[in-house]
Amino acid sequence: MAPFLVSDWMLSMVELVSVLGYKYCEVLTIPQHIYVMSPITINEQMVKTMSNMFEDNEIDRIKKAKILAMLEQAQREKLTSKPIALTDSNFDSEIAKRKLIVVDFWAPWCGPCRMVGPIIEELASEYAGQVAFGKVNVDENMTVPGRFGVRGIPTLIVFKEGKAVDTIVGACPKSHLESKFRPYM
């Protein structure tokens, strides 16, 4: 990919990534300009480059702090465009890592679950970096569904900052699923 200029520093890193369609981008910085080189994971050199920018005045320091915070959050969340496989053993740690996550409790033999599955995949791709999606196979993991009172599948539970805030039971269209988690973004 040939580098191209993005000159508005008011674009946040998330907006920049969204515009480019990449999870992360290598950024060569020149004062007041960003040259996007190629998709990569965020690395120490990139963070160091961002740290050395804008030392002139308070507004520039605020911009730098905001960009660095966004980079750190993206690194922590490891922007994923696929649902995370959740199990009884990793459930709590994975939920704690994310501000907002929608968890699909499903089973391979469940017809409605197979209808919801592609919708979850699509939403995970569309909302990568904003909302995480996870899947718990209730046949293989019985503890977590029991903790949250899952009695029927598919059941989707929206977690905000580790707490269950909304639940959807049964298959439903994409627009209905979106209406359940978007208020928490």
Beta strands, then each sheet from edge to edge (+ up, - down):
strand 1: 4-6
strand 2: 27-30
strand 3: 33-36
strand 4: 84-86
strand 5: 100-106
strand 6: 132-137
strand 7: 155-160
strand 8: 163-169
sheet 1: 1+ 3- 2+
sheet 2: 4+ 6+ 5+ 7- 8+
end
